[in-house]
């Protein structure tokens, strides 16, 4: 999946471990496990799911919004 160059990512941090998934569903394909403290570049957040990318390979996917640390 290619992330649109029109979306400006917001850098966030994971407050707890989370699964990066291919779709906004706990039953969707697991892309990778993310650890607490890892950065996540948020592109959209709606209905309890955050969409964005993580890691040096910029894997795009969804994770539960509750895993993101609150902004200060």
PDB file of N, H, CA, C and O in Angstrom:
ATOM      1  N   UNK A   1       0.844  -1.169   0.000  1.00  0.00           N
ATOM      2  CA  UNK A   1       0.000   0.000   0.000  1.00  0.00           C
ATOM      3  C   UNK A   1       0.890   1.234   0.000  1.00  0.00           C
ATOM      4  O   UNK A   1       1.889   1.271   0.718  1.00  0.00           O
ATOM      5  N   UNK A   2       0.552   2.223  -0.778  1.00  0.00           N
ATOM      6  H   UNK A   2      -0.259   2.192  -1.362  1.00  0.00           H
ATOM      7  CA  UNK A   2       1.294   3.477  -0.835  1.00  0.00           C
ATOM      8  C   UNK A   2       0.516   4.531  -0.060  1.00  0.00           C
ATOM      9  O   UNK A   2      -0.687   4.702  -0.260  1.00  0.00           O
ATOM     10  N   UNK A   3       1.201   5.224   0.812  1.00  0.00           N
ATOM     11  H   UNK A   3       2.178   5.086   0.975  1.00  0.00           H
ATOM     12  CA  UNK A   3       0.572   6.285   1.591  1.00  0.00           C
ATOM     13  C   UNK A   3       0.502   7.531   0.724  1.00  0.00           C
ATOM     14  O   UNK A   3       1.490   7.937   0.114  1.00  0.00           O
ATOM     15  N   UNK A   4      -0.665   8.123   0.680  1.00  0.00           N
ATOM     16  H   UNK A   4      -1.468   7.793   1.176  1.00  0.00           H
ATOM     17  CA  UNK A   4      -0.865   9.314  -0.133  1.00  0.00           C
ATOM     18  C   UNK A   4       0.103  10.418   0.255  1.00  0.00           C
ATOM     19  O   UNK A   4       0.323  10.668   1.440  1.00  0.00           O
ATOM     20  N   UNK A   5       0.676  11.072  -0.729  1.00  0.00           N
ATOM     21  H   UNK A   5       0.497  10.869  -1.692  1.00  0.00           H
ATOM     22  CA  UNK A   5       1.589  12.177  -0.452  1.00  0.00           C
ATOM     23  C   UNK A   5       0.831  13.443  -0.057  1.00  0.00           C
ATOM     24  O   UNK A   5       1.454  14.457   0.260  1.00  0.00           O
ATOM     25  N   UNK A   6      -0.499  13.403  -0.070  1.00  0.00           N
ATOM     26  H   UNK A   6      -1.006  12.580  -0.327  1.00  0.00           H
ATOM     27  CA  UNK A   6      -1.310  14.549   0.337  1.00  0.00           C
ATOM     28  C   UNK A   6      -1.571  14.572   1.837  1.00  0.00           C
ATOM     29  O   UNK A   6      -1.915  15.619   2.386  1.00  0.00           O
ATOM     30  N   UNK A   7      -1.415  13.457   2.497  1.00  0.00           N
ATOM     31  H   UNK A   7      -1.135  12.606   2.052  1.00  0.00           H
ATOM     32  CA  UNK A   7      -1.660  13.376   3.939  1.00  0.00           C
ATOM     33  C   UNK A   7      -0.386  13.749   4.689  1.00  0.00           C
ATOM     34  O   UNK A   7       0.686  13.219   4.398  1.00  0.00           O
ATOM     35  N   UNK A   8      -0.501  14.645   5.638  1.00  0.00           N
ATOM     36  H   UNK A   8      -1.372  15.076   5.874  1.00  0.00           H
ATOM     37  CA  UNK A   8       0.634  15.058   6.466  1.00  0.00           C
ATOM     38  C   UNK A   8       0.619  14.219   7.746  1.00  0.00           C
ATOM     39  O   UNK A   8      -0.306  14.357   8.546  1.00  0.00           O
ATOM     40  N   UNK A   9       1.619  13.351   7.966  1.00  0.00           N
ATOM     41  H   UNK A   9       2.370  13.239   7.316  1.00  0.00           H
ATOM     42  CA  UNK A   9       1.610  12.503   9.158  1.00  0.00           C
ATOM     43  C   UNK A   9       1.862  13.298  10.429  1.00  0.00           C
ATOM     44  O   UNK A   9       2.568  14.306  10.422  1.00  0.00           O
ATOM     45  N   UNK A  10       1.269  12.824  11.520  1.00  0.00           N
ATOM     46  H   UNK A  10       0.695  12.005  11.525  1.00  0.00           H
ATOM     47  CA  UNK A  10       1.479  13.384  12.844  1.00  0.00           C
ATOM     48  C   UNK A  10       2.251  12.340  13.630  1.00  0.00           C
ATOM     49  O   UNK A  10       1.776  11.220  13.819  1.00  0.00           O
ATOM     50  N   UNK A  11       3.436  12.704  14.086  1.00  0.00           N
ATOM     51  H   UNK A  11       3.822  13.613  13.932  1.00  0.00           H
ATOM     52  CA  UNK A  11       4.265  11.738  14.816  1.00  0.00           C
ATOM     53  C   UNK A  11       3.688  11.523  16.209  1.00  0.00           C
ATOM     54  O   UNK A  11       3.503  12.467  16.977  1.00  0.00           O
ATOM     55  N   UNK A  12       3.407  10.256  16.516  1.00  0.00           N
ATOM     56  H   UNK A  12       3.557   9.489  15.892  1.00  0.00           H
ATOM     57  CA  UNK A  12       2.888   9.858  17.829  1.00  0.00           C
ATOM     58  C   UNK A  12       3.779   8.741  18.364  1.00  0.00           C
ATOM     59  O   UNK A  12       4.661   8.247  17.661  1.00  0.00           O
ATOM     60  N   UNK A  13       3.543   8.356  19.596  1.00  0.00           N
ATOM     61  H   UNK A  13       2.827   8.757  20.167  1.00  0.00           H
ATOM     62  CA  UNK A  13       4.297   7.284  20.242  1.00  0.00           C
ATOM     63  C   UNK A  13       3.310   6.271  20.813  1.00  0.00           C
ATOM     64  O   UNK A  13       2.240   6.641  21.295  1.00  0.00           O
ATOM     65  N   UNK A  14       3.672   5.006  20.758  1.00  0.00           N
ATOM     66  H   UNK A  14       4.542   4.705  20.367  1.00  0.00           H
ATOM     67  CA  UNK A  14       2.808   3.982  21.334  1.00  0.00           C
ATOM     68  C   UNK A  14       2.965   3.961  22.854  1.00  0.00           C
ATOM     69  O   UNK A  14       4.080   3.911  23.374  1.00  0.00           O
ATOM     70  N   UNK A  15       1.843   3.999  23.550  1.00  0.00           N
ATOM     71  H   UNK A  15       0.937   4.040  23.128  1.00  0.00           H
ATOM     72  CA  UNK A  15       1.867   3.938  25.008  1.00  0.00           C
ATOM     73  C   UNK A  15       1.900   2.492  25.498  1.00  0.00           C
ATOM     74  O   UNK A  15       2.219   2.225  26.657  1.00  0.00           O
ATOM     75  N   UNK A  16       1.569   1.566  24.603  1.00  0.00           N
ATOM     76  H   UNK A  16       1.310   1.783  23.662  1.00  0.00           H
ATOM     77  CA  UNK A  16       1.616   0.141  24.926  1.00  0.00           C
ATOM     78  C   UNK A  16       1.808  -0.642  23.631  1.00  0.00           C
ATOM     79  O   UNK A  16       1.628  -0.101  22.540  1.00  0.00           O
ATOM     80  N   UNK A  17       2.170  -1.898  23.754  1.00  0.00           N
ATOM     81  H   UNK A  17       2.316  -2.338  24.641  1.00  0.00           H
ATOM     82  CA  UNK A  17       2.369  -2.747  22.581  1.00  0.00           C
ATOM     83  C   UNK A  17       1.072  -2.838  21.784  1.00  0.00           C
ATOM     84  O   UNK A  17      -0.022  -2.781  22.346  1.00  0.00           O
ATOM     85  N   UNK A  18       1.209  -2.979  20.469  1.00  0.00           N
ATOM     86  H   UNK A  18       2.098  -3.025  20.012  1.00  0.00           H
ATOM     87  CA  UNK A  18       0.035  -3.046  19.603  1.00  0.00           C
ATOM     88  C   UNK A  18       0.337  -3.862  18.353  1.00  0.00           C
ATOM     89  O   UNK A  18       1.487  -3.999  17.937  1.00  0.00           O
ATOM     90  N   UNK A  19      -0.719  -4.396  17.774  1.00  0.00           N
ATOM     91  H   UNK A  19      -1.654  -4.285  18.112  1.00  0.00           H
ATOM     92  CA  UNK A  19      -0.613  -5.138  16.522  1.00  0.00           C
ATOM     93  C   UNK A  19      -0.924  -4.192  15.369  1.00  0.00           C
ATOM     94  O   UNK A  19      -1.968  -3.539  15.367  1.00  0.00           O
ATOM     95  N   UNK A  20      -0.030  -4.114  14.390  1.00  0.00           N
ATOM     96  H   UNK A  20       0.818  -4.645  14.391  1.00  0.00           H
ATOM     97  CA  UNK A  20      -0.271  -3.352  13.169  1.00  0.00           C
ATOM     98  C   UNK A  20      -0.951  -4.303  12.193  1.00  0.00           C
ATOM     99  O   UNK A  20      -0.400  -5.350  11.852  1.00  0.00           O
ATOM    100  N   UNK A  21      -2.143  -3.939  11.746  1.00  0.00           N
ATOM    101  H   UNK A  21      -2.590  -3.089  12.023  1.00  0.00           H
ATOM    102  CA  UNK A  21      -2.965  -4.843  10.930  1.00  0.00           C
ATOM    103  C   UNK A  21      -3.256  -4.264   9.554  1.00  0.00           C
ATOM    104  O   UNK A  21      -3.145  -3.057   9.340  1.00  0.00           O
ATOM    105  N   UNK A  22      -3.628  -5.135   8.626  1.00  0.00           N
ATOM    106  H   UNK A  22      -3.718  -6.116   8.800  1.00  0.00           H
ATOM    107  CA  UNK A  22      -3.886  -4.739   7.243  1.00  0.00           C
ATOM    108  C   UNK A  22      -5.217  -4.020   7.047  1.00  0.00           C
ATOM    109  O   UNK A  22      -5.414  -3.352   6.032  1.00  0.00           O
ATOM    110  N   UNK A  23      -6.122  -4.150   7.997  1.00  0.00           N
ATOM    111  H   UNK A  23      -5.961  -4.693   8.821  1.00  0.00           H
ATOM    112  CA  UNK A  23      -7.437  -3.508   7.932  1.00  0.00           C
ATOM    113  C   UNK A  23      -7.882  -3.186   9.358  1.00  0.00           C
ATOM    114  O   UNK A  23      -7.337  -3.747  10.309  1.00  0.00           O
ATOM    115  N   UNK A  24      -8.860  -2.296   9.525  1.00  0.00           N
ATOM    116  H   UNK A  24      -9.303  -1.841   8.752  1.00  0.00           H
ATOM    117  CA  UNK A  24      -9.307  -1.937  10.873  1.00  0.00           C
ATOM    118  C   UNK A  24     -10.201  -2.998  11.505  1.00  0.00           C
ATOM    119  O   UNK A  24     -11.393  -2.782  11.720  1.00  0.00           O
ATOM    120  N   UNK A  25      -9.598  -4.151  11.797  1.00  0.00           N
ATOM    121  H   UNK A  25      -8.629  -4.326  11.623  1.00  0.00           H
ATOM    122  CA  UNK A  25     -10.316  -5.277  12.382  1.00  0.00           C
ATOM    123  C   UNK A  25      -9.318  -6.176  13.112  1.00  0.00           C
ATOM    124  O   UNK A  25      -8.212  -6.411  12.626  1.00  0.00           O
ATOM    125  N   UNK A  26      -9.715  -6.669  14.268  1.00  0.00           N
ATOM    126  H   UNK A  26     -10.614  -6.478  14.663  1.00  0.00           H
ATOM    127  CA  UNK A  26      -8.853  -7.593  15.004  1.00  0.00           C
ATOM    128  C   UNK A  26      -8.667  -8.919  14.274  1.00  0.00           C
ATOM    129  O   UNK A  26      -7.758  -9.682  14.601  1.00  0.00           O
ATOM    130  N   UNK A  27      -9.511  -9.197  13.296  1.00  0.00           N
ATOM    131  H   UNK A  27     -10.249  -8.576  13.031  1.00  0.00           H
ATOM    132  CA  UNK A  27      -9.416 -10.439  12.522  1.00  0.00           C
ATOM    133  C   UNK A  27      -8.582 -10.290  11.251  1.00  0.00           C
ATOM    134  O   UNK A  27      -8.350 -11.278  10.553  1.00  0.00           O
ATOM    135  N   UNK A  28      -8.127  -9.075  10.939  1.00  0.00           N
ATOM    136  H   UNK A  28      -8.315  -8.274  11.506  1.00  0.00           H
ATOM    137  CA  UNK A  28      -7.368  -8.856   9.707  1.00  0.00           C
ATOM    138  C   UNK A  28      -5.929  -9.349   9.862  1.00  0.00           C
ATOM    139  O   UNK A  28      -5.475  -9.648  10.966  1.00  0.00           O
ATOM    140  N   UNK A  29      -5.233  -9.427   8.748  1.00  0.00           N
ATOM    141  H   UNK A  29      -5.602  -9.184   7.851  1.00  0.00           H
ATOM    142  CA  UNK A  29      -3.863  -9.930   8.713  1.00  0.00           C
ATOM    143  C   UNK A  29      -2.942  -9.089   9.602  1.00  0.00           C
ATOM    144  O   UNK A  29      -2.980  -7.859   9.564  1.00  0.00           O
ATOM    145  N   UNK A  30      -2.127  -9.760  10.388  1.00  0.00           N
ATOM    146  H   UNK A  30      -2.096 -10.759  10.419  1.00  0.00           H
ATOM    147  CA  UNK A  30      -1.129  -9.106  11.219  1.00  0.00           C
ATOM    148  C   UNK A  30       0.071  -8.738  10.351  1.00  0.00           C
ATOM    149  O   UNK A  30       0.656  -9.603   9.698  1.00  0.00           O
ATOM    150  N   UNK A  31       0.430  -7.484  10.342  1.00  0.00           N
ATOM    151  H   UNK A  31      -0.045  -6.782  10.873  1.00  0.00           H
ATOM    152  CA  UNK A  31       1.594  -7.029   9.582  1.00  0.00           C
ATOM    153  C   UNK A  31       2.849  -7.155  10.441  1.00  0.00           C
ATOM    154  O   UNK A  31       3.864  -7.700  10.006  1.00  0.00           O
ATOM    155  N   UNK A  32       2.762  -6.641  11.669  1.00  0.00           N
ATOM    156  H   UNK A  32       1.938  -6.198  12.022  1.00  0.00           H
ATOM    157  CA  UNK A  32       3.867  -6.775  12.620  1.00  0.00           C
ATOM    158  C   UNK A  32       3.408  -6.333  13.998  1.00  0.00           C
ATOM    159  O   UNK A  32       2.411  -5.626  14.140  1.00  0.00           O
ATOM    160  N   UNK A  33       4.146  -6.758  15.005  1.00  0.00           N
ATOM    161  H   UNK A  33       4.957  -7.333  14.890  1.00  0.00           H
ATOM    162  CA  UNK A  33       3.896  -6.335  16.381  1.00  0.00           C
ATOM    163  C   UNK A  33       4.741  -5.098  16.649  1.00  0.00           C
ATOM    164  O   UNK A  33       5.909  -5.039  16.267  1.00  0.00           O
ATOM    165  N   UNK A  34       4.144  -4.116  17.306  1.00  0.00           N
ATOM    166  H   UNK A  34       3.195  -4.164  17.616  1.00  0.00           H
ATOM    167  CA  UNK A  34       4.851  -2.892  17.667  1.00  0.00           C
ATOM    168  C   UNK A  34       4.998  -2.846  19.182  1.00  0.00           C
ATOM    169  O   UNK A  34       4.104  -3.287  19.905  1.00  0.00           O
ATOM    170  N   UNK A  35       6.110  -2.319  19.665  1.00  0.00           N
ATOM    171  H   UNK A  35       6.836  -1.960  19.077  1.00  0.00           H
ATOM    172  CA  UNK A  35       6.386  -2.239  21.093  1.00  0.00           C
ATOM    173  C   UNK A  35       6.031  -0.866  21.651  1.00  0.00           C
ATOM    174  O   UNK A  35       6.012   0.128  20.925  1.00  0.00           O
ATOM    175  N   UNK A  36       5.753  -0.827  22.938  1.00  0.00           N
ATOM    176  H   UNK A  36       5.768  -1.635  23.528  1.00  0.00           H
ATOM    177  CA  UNK A  36       5.521   0.446  23.619  1.00  0.00           C
ATOM    178  C   UNK A  36       6.743   1.330  23.418  1.00  0.00           C
ATOM    179  O   UNK A  36       7.878   0.858  23.486  1.00  0.00           O
ATOM    180  N   UNK A  37       6.506   2.609  23.171  1.00  0.00           N
ATOM    181  H   UNK A  37       5.584   2.992  23.116  1.00  0.00           H
ATOM    182  CA  UNK A  37       7.586   3.562  22.971  1.00  0.00           C
ATOM    183  C   UNK A  37       7.982   3.763  21.515  1.00  0.00           C
ATOM    184  O   UNK A  37       8.669   4.731  21.189  1.00  0.00           O
ATOM    185  N   UNK A  38       7.555   2.856  20.635  1.00  0.00           N
ATOM    186  H   UNK A  38       6.997   2.070  20.900  1.00  0.00           H
ATOM    187  CA  UNK A  38       7.884   3.011  19.215  1.00  0.00           C
ATOM    188  C   UNK A  38       7.123   4.193  18.624  1.00  0.00           C
ATOM    189  O   UNK A  38       5.998   4.478  19.035  1.00  0.00           O
ATOM    190  N   UNK A  39       7.736   4.883  17.658  1.00  0.00           N
ATOM    191  H   UNK A  39       8.650   4.651  17.324  1.00  0.00           H
ATOM    192  CA  UNK A  39       7.023   5.962  16.977  1.00  0.00           C
ATOM    193  C   UNK A  39       6.011   5.405  15.978  1.00  0.00           C
ATOM    194  O   UNK A  39       6.210   4.337  15.398  1.00  0.00           O
ATOM    195  N   UNK A  40       4.932   6.146  15.792  1.00  0.00           N
ATOM    196  H   UNK A  40       4.771   7.013  16.263  1.00  0.00           H
ATOM    197  CA  UNK A  40       3.900   5.799  14.811  1.00  0.00           C
ATOM    198  C   UNK A  40       3.512   7.094  14.121  1.00  0.00           C
ATOM    199  O   UNK A  40       3.225   8.092  14.783  1.00  0.00           O
ATOM    200  N   UNK A  41       3.503   7.085  12.816  1.00  0.00           N
ATOM    201  H   UNK A  41       3.737   6.275  12.278  1.00  0.00           H
ATOM    202  CA  UNK A  41       3.178   8.275  12.038  1.00  0.00           C
ATOM    203  C   UNK A  41       1.704   8.185  11.640  1.00  0.00           C
ATOM    204  O   UNK A  41       1.332   7.453  10.722  1.00  0.00           O
ATOM    205  N   UNK A  42       0.892   8.937  12.343  1.00  0.00           N
ATOM    206  H   UNK A  42       1.194   9.532  13.088  1.00  0.00           H
ATOM    207  CA  UNK A  42      -0.559   8.893  12.222  1.00  0.00           C
ATOM    208  C   UNK A  42      -1.052   9.688  11.015  1.00  0.00           C
ATOM    209  O   UNK A  42      -0.696  10.852  10.832  1.00  0.00           O
ATOM    210  N   UNK A  43      -1.879   9.037  10.197  1.00  0.00           N
ATOM    211  H   UNK A  43      -2.169   8.091  10.346  1.00  0.00           H
ATOM    212  CA  UNK A  43      -2.482   9.686   9.032  1.00  0.00           C
ATOM    213  C   UNK A  43      -3.984   9.894   9.201  1.00  0.00           C
ATOM    214  O   UNK A  43      -4.545  10.840   8.649  1.00  0.00           O
ATOM    215  N   UNK A  44      -4.637   9.017   9.959  1.00  0.00           N
ATOM    216  H   UNK A  44      -4.182   8.248  10.408  1.00  0.00           H
ATOM    217  CA  UNK A  44      -6.076   9.129  10.195  1.00  0.00           C
ATOM    218  C   UNK A  44      -6.413   8.357  11.470  1.00  0.00           C
ATOM    219  O   UNK A  44      -5.755   7.372  11.808  1.00  0.00           O
ATOM    220  N   UNK A  45      -7.442   8.819  12.163  1.00  0.00           N
ATOM    221  H   UNK A  45      -7.976   9.618  11.889  1.00  0.00           H
ATOM    222  CA  UNK A  45      -7.876   8.158  13.388  1.00  0.00           C
ATOM    223  C   UNK A  45      -9.388   8.286  13.472  1.00  0.00           C
ATOM    224  O   UNK A  45      -9.918   9.375  13.690  1.00  0.00           O
ATOM    225  N   UNK A  46     -10.079   7.160  13.296  1.00  0.00           N
ATOM    226  H   UNK A  46      -9.649   6.275  13.119  1.00  0.00           H
ATOM    227  CA  UNK A  46     -11.543   7.199  13.369  1.00  0.00           C
ATOM    228  C   UNK A  46     -12.089   5.851  13.818  1.00  0.00           C
ATOM    229  O   UNK A  46     -11.513   4.805  13.520  1.00  0.00           O
ATOM    230  N   UNK A  47     -13.184   5.888  14.521  1.00  0.00           N
ATOM    231  H   UNK A  47     -13.652   6.738  14.763  1.00  0.00           H
ATOM    232  CA  UNK A  47     -13.917   4.717  14.997  1.00  0.00           C
ATOM    233  C   UNK A  47     -13.014   3.726  15.743  1.00  0.00           C
ATOM    234  O   UNK A  47     -13.160   2.512  15.599  1.00  0.00           O
ATOM    235  N   UNK A  48     -12.078   4.262  16.543  1.00  0.00           N
ATOM    236  H   UNK A  48     -11.960   5.248  16.659  1.00  0.00           H
ATOM    237  CA  UNK A  48     -11.249   3.411  17.373  1.00  0.00           C
ATOM    238  C   UNK A  48     -10.036   2.814  16.704  1.00  0.00           C
ATOM    239  O   UNK A  48      -9.311   2.040  17.329  1.00  0.00           O
ATOM    240  N   UNK A  49      -9.790   3.156  15.436  1.00  0.00           N
ATOM    241  H   UNK A  49     -10.379   3.785  14.928  1.00  0.00           H
ATOM    242  CA  UNK A  49      -8.633   2.633  14.715  1.00  0.00           C
ATOM    243  C   UNK A  49      -7.799   3.781  14.158  1.00  0.00           C
ATOM    244  O   UNK A  49      -8.329   4.728  13.577  1.00  0.00           O
ATOM    245  N   UNK A  50      -6.480   3.680  14.346  1.00  0.00           N
ATOM    246  H   UNK A  50      -6.049   2.911  14.818  1.00  0.00           H
ATOM    247  CA  UNK A  50      -5.544   4.654  13.801  1.00  0.00           C
ATOM    248  C   UNK A  50      -4.880   4.046  12.569  1.00  0.00           C
ATOM    249  O   UNK A  50      -4.479   2.882  12.581  1.00  0.00           O
ATOM    250  N   UNK A  51      -4.768   4.841  11.508  1.00  0.00           N
ATOM    251  H   UNK A  51      -5.094   5.787  11.499  1.00  0.00           H
ATOM    252  CA  UNK A  51      -4.129   4.389  10.269  1.00  0.00           C
ATOM    253  C   UNK A  51      -2.866   5.203  10.077  1.00  0.00           C
ATOM    254  O   UNK A  51      -2.882   6.426  10.213  1.00  0.00           O
ATOM    255  N   UNK A  52      -1.766   4.522   9.760  1.00  0.00           N
ATOM    256  H   UNK A  52      -1.753   3.528   9.650  1.00  0.00           H
ATOM    257  CA  UNK A  52      -0.517   5.219   9.541  1.00  0.00           C
ATOM    258  C   UNK A  52       0.600   4.236   9.249  1.00  0.00           C
ATOM    259  O   UNK A  52       0.362   3.140   8.743  1.00  0.00           O
ATOM    260  N   UNK A  53       1.831   4.642   9.574  1.00  0.00           N
ATOM    261  H   UNK A  53       2.024   5.533   9.985  1.00  0.00           H
ATOM    262  CA  UNK A  53       2.963   3.762   9.284  1.00  0.00           C
ATOM    263  C   UNK A  53       3.957   3.776  10.431  1.00  0.00           C
ATOM    264  O   UNK A  53       4.021   4.712  11.228  1.00  0.00           O
ATOM    265  N   UNK A  54       4.737   2.689  10.482  1.00  0.00           N
ATOM    266  H   UNK A  54       4.685   1.929   9.835  1.00  0.00           H
ATOM    267  CA  UNK A  54       5.700   2.512  11.569  1.00  0.00           C
ATOM    268  C   UNK A  54       6.943   1.815  11.056  1.00  0.00           C
ATOM    269  O   UNK A  54       6.929   1.161  10.012  1.00  0.00           O
ATOM    270  N   UNK A  55       8.014   1.968  11.808  1.00  0.00           N
ATOM    271  H   UNK A  55       8.025   2.499  12.655  1.00  0.00           H
ATOM    272  CA  UNK A  55       9.262   1.268  11.511  1.00  0.00           C
ATOM    273  C   UNK A  55      10.070   1.925  10.416  1.00  0.00           C
ATOM    274  O   UNK A  55       9.583   2.792   9.691  1.00  0.00           O
ATOM    275  N   UNK A  56      11.313   1.495  10.310  1.00  0.00           N
ATOM    276  H   UNK A  56      11.709   0.791  10.899  1.00  0.00           H
ATOM    277  CA  UNK A  56      12.201   2.045   9.288  1.00  0.00           C
ATOM    278  C   UNK A  56      11.747   1.668   7.880  1.00  0.00           C
ATOM    279  O   UNK A  56      12.088   2.338   6.906  1.00  0.00           O
ATOM    280  N   UNK A  57      10.972   0.587   7.787  1.00  0.00           N
ATOM    281  H   UNK A  57      10.694   0.043   8.578  1.00  0.00           H
ATOM    282  CA  UNK A  57      10.455   0.163   6.486  1.00  0.00           C
ATOM    283  C   UNK A  57       9.103   0.810   6.164  1.00  0.00           C
ATOM    284  O   UNK A  57       8.523   0.562   5.106  1.00  0.00           O
ATOM    285  N   UNK A  58       8.609   1.643   7.088  1.00  0.00           N
ATOM    286  H   UNK A  58       9.079   1.845   7.947  1.00  0.00           H
ATOM    287  CA  UNK A  58       7.363   2.398   6.909  1.00  0.00           C
ATOM    288  C   UNK A  58       6.182   1.509   6.518  1.00  0.00           C
ATOM    289  O   UNK A  58       5.442   1.811   5.582  1.00  0.00           O
ATOM    290  N   UNK A  59       6.024   0.420   7.247  1.00  0.00           N
ATOM    291  H   UNK A  59       6.625   0.175   8.008  1.00  0.00           H
ATOM    292  CA  UNK A  59       4.900  -0.478   6.994  1.00  0.00           C
ATOM    293  C   UNK A  59       3.603   0.229   7.344  1.00  0.00           C
ATOM    294  O   UNK A  59       3.450   0.745   8.451  1.00  0.00           O
ATOM    295  N   UNK A  60       2.673   0.252   6.406  1.00  0.00           N
ATOM    296  H   UNK A  60       2.797  -0.168   5.507  1.00  0.00           H
ATOM    297  CA  UNK A  60       1.394   0.948   6.563  1.00  0.00           C
ATOM    298  C   UNK A  60       0.352  -0.020   7.095  1.00  0.00           C
ATOM    299  O   UNK A  60       0.261  -1.163   6.647  1.00  0.00           O
ATOM    300  N   UNK A  61      -0.438   0.453   8.062  1.00  0.00           N
ATOM    301  H   UNK A  61      -0.364   1.382   8.426  1.00  0.00           H
ATOM    302  CA  UNK A  61      -1.496  -0.384   8.587  1.00  0.00           C
ATOM    303  C   UNK A  61      -2.321   0.326   9.638  1.00  0.00           C
ATOM    304  O   UNK A  61      -2.226   1.538   9.834  1.00  0.00           O
ATOM    305  N   UNK A  62      -3.127  -0.468  10.300  1.00  0.00           N
ATOM    306  H   UNK A  62      -3.204  -1.453  10.141  1.00  0.00           H
ATOM    307  CA  UNK A  62      -4.058   0.025  11.323  1.00  0.00           C
ATOM    308  C   UNK A  62      -3.689  -0.554  12.675  1.00  0.00           C
ATOM    309  O   UNK A  62      -3.218  -1.687  12.774  1.00  0.00           O
ATOM    310  N   UNK A  63      -3.909   0.236  13.713  1.00  0.00           N
ATOM    311  H   UNK A  63      -4.291   1.156  13.633  1.00  0.00           H
ATOM    312  CA  UNK A  63      -3.782  -0.259  15.077  1.00  0.00           C
ATOM    313  C   UNK A  63      -4.870   0.393  15.917  1.00  0.00           C
ATOM    314  O   UNK A  63      -5.435   1.419  15.537  1.00  0.00           O
ATOM    315  N   UNK A  64      -5.153  -0.206  17.048  1.00  0.00           N
ATOM    316  H   UNK A  64      -4.695  -1.040  17.357  1.00  0.00           H
ATOM    317  CA  UNK A  64      -6.166   0.340  17.952  1.00  0.00           C
ATOM    318  C   UNK A  64      -5.709   1.719  18.436  1.00  0.00           C
ATOM    319  O   UNK A  64      -4.574   1.880  18.883  1.00  0.00           O
ATOM    320  N   UNK A  65      -6.591   2.703  18.343  1.00  0.00           N
ATOM    321  H   UNK A  65      -7.513   2.572  17.980  1.00  0.00           H
ATOM    322  CA  UNK A  65      -6.271   4.077  18.753  1.00  0.00           C
ATOM    323  C   UNK A  65      -5.824   4.162  20.201  1.00  0.00           C
ATOM    324  O   UNK A  65      -5.002   5.011  20.547  1.00  0.00           O
ATOM    325  N   UNK A  66      -6.352   3.297  21.048  1.00  0.00           N
ATOM    326  H   UNK A  66      -7.020   2.608  20.767  1.00  0.00           H
ATOM    327  CA  UNK A  66      -6.023   3.320  22.475  1.00  0.00           C
ATOM    328  C   UNK A  66      -4.546   3.027  22.744  1.00  0.00           C
ATOM    329  O   UNK A  66      -4.055   3.303  23.839  1.00  0.00           O
ATOM    330  N   UNK A  67      -3.829   2.471  21.758  1.00  0.00           N
ATOM    331  H   UNK A  67      -4.228   2.247  20.869  1.00  0.00           H
ATOM    332  CA  UNK A  67      -2.408   2.162  21.923  1.00  0.00           C
ATOM    333  C   UNK A  67      -1.526   3.403  21.780  1.00  0.00           C
ATOM    334  O   UNK A  67      -0.351   3.371  22.148  1.00  0.00           O
ATOM    335  N   UNK A  68      -2.075   4.483  21.255  1.00  0.00           N
ATOM    336  H   UNK A  68      -3.029   4.509  20.957  1.00  0.00           H
ATOM    337  CA  UNK A  68      -1.296   5.704  21.059  1.00  0.00           C
ATOM    338  C   UNK A  68      -1.302   6.553  22.325  1.00  0.00           C
ATOM    339  O   UNK A  68      -2.329   6.711  22.985  1.00  0.00           O
ATOM    340  N   UNK A  69      -0.132   7.094  22.645  1.00  0.00           N
ATOM    341  H   UNK A  69       0.702   6.966  22.108  1.00  0.00           H
ATOM    342  CA  UNK A  69      -0.032   7.997  23.793  1.00  0.00           C
ATOM    343  C   UNK A  69      -0.802   9.276  23.476  1.00  0.00           C
ATOM    344  O   UNK A  69      -0.849   9.724  22.331  1.00  0.00           O
ATOM    345  N   UNK A  70      -1.390   9.840  24.494  1.00  0.00           N
ATOM    346  H   UNK A  70      -1.351   9.476  25.424  1.00  0.00           H
ATOM    347  CA  UNK A  70      -2.106  11.112  24.319  1.00  0.00           C
ATOM    348  C   UNK A  70      -1.088  12.201  23.994  1.00  0.00           C
ATOM    349  O   UNK A  70       0.043  12.187  24.478  1.00  0.00           O
ATOM    350  N   UNK A  71      -1.518  13.130  23.172  1.00  0.00           N
ATOM    351  H   UNK A  71      -2.438  13.141  22.779  1.00  0.00           H
ATOM    352  CA  UNK A  71      -0.645  14.255  22.850  1.00  0.00           C
ATOM    353  C   UNK A  71      -0.517  15.155  24.063  1.00  0.00           C
ATOM    354  O   UNK A  71      -1.449  15.278  24.858  1.00  0.00           O
ATOM    355  N   UNK A  72       0.630  15.778  24.199  1.00  0.00           N
ATOM    356  H   UNK A  72       1.387  15.678  23.552  1.00  0.00           H
ATOM    357  CA  UNK A  72       0.829  16.690  25.335  1.00  0.00           C
ATOM    358  C   UNK A  72       0.484  18.106  24.951  1.00  0.00           C
ATOM    359  O   UNK A  72       0.589  19.013  25.777  1.00  0.00           O
TER     360      UNK A  72
END
